[in-house]
Amino acid sequence: MKTVRITESFTGYPAGKKRSFTAGEEVQVANDFAELIVGKGHAKEIEGSPAPTPKPGKPAADTKGDGA
């Protein structure tokens, strides 16, 4: 997912569903749709958009190599 700022109003079909986008709106969309609308000049990617939060799991393995 990417966060983009809409630069001009348009109607699109993200995930196959019709949706209107308004200039100035910031939305999070799928990577492929973001690349499409940025490429057409309808939006600009917002740099530093939040990365996906890691899911809780096992702690990272010890990489020190001292076995401690």
C-alpha positions in Angstrom: 0.0 0.0 0.0 1.1 3.5 -0.8 -0.1 6.9 0.3 -0.7 9.4 -2.4 -2.0 13.0 -2.7 -4.6 13.4 -5.4 -3.6 16.4 -7.7 -6.7 16.5 -9.8 -10.2 15.1 -9.3 -11.1 11.9 -11.2 -13.1 8.7 -10.9 -11.2 5.5 -10.8 -11.7 1.8 -10.1 -9.2 0.6 -7.4 -9.8 -3.1 -6.7 -12.5 -3.1 -9.4 -14.9 -0.7 -7.5 -15.8 2.7 -8.8 -14.6 5.5 -6.5 -14.3 9.3 -6.9 -11.1 11.0 -5.9 -11.0 14.7 -5.0 -8.0 17.0 -5.6 -6.1 17.5 -2.3 -7.3 14.2 -0.8 -4.6 11.9 0.7 -5.5 8.2 0.3 -3.8 4.9 0.8 -4.2 2.6 -2.3 -2.6 -0.6 -3.6 0.9 -0.2 -5.1 -0.2 -1.0 -8.6 -3.0 1.5 -8.6 -0.8 4.2 -7.0 1.8 3.7 -9.7 -0.9 4.0 -12.4 -2.5 7.2 -11.1 0.9 8.8 -10.4 2.0 7.9 -13.9 -1.0 9.5 -15.4 -0.4 12.7 -13.3 -3.6 12.3 -11.2 -1.6 11.9 -7.9 1.8 12.3 -6.3 3.3 9.7 -3.9 3.8 11.0 -0.4 7.4 10.3 0.5 7.9 8.8 3.9 4.5 7.2 3.9 4.3 4.8 6.8 5.8 1.4 6.2 3.6 -1.6 7.1 3.8 -2.5 10.8 5.7 -5.7 11.4 3.6 -8.5 12.8 4.6 -9.8 16.3 6.6 -12.9 16.2 9.8 -14.5 17.4 12.5 -12.2 18.5 15.4 -11.6 16.1 18.2 -14.2 16.3 21.4 -13.4 18.0 23.8 -12.1 15.4 26.8 -11.3 17.6 28.3 -14.7 17.0 29.5 -15.0 20.6 26.6 -17.4 21.5 25.6 -15.2 24.4 
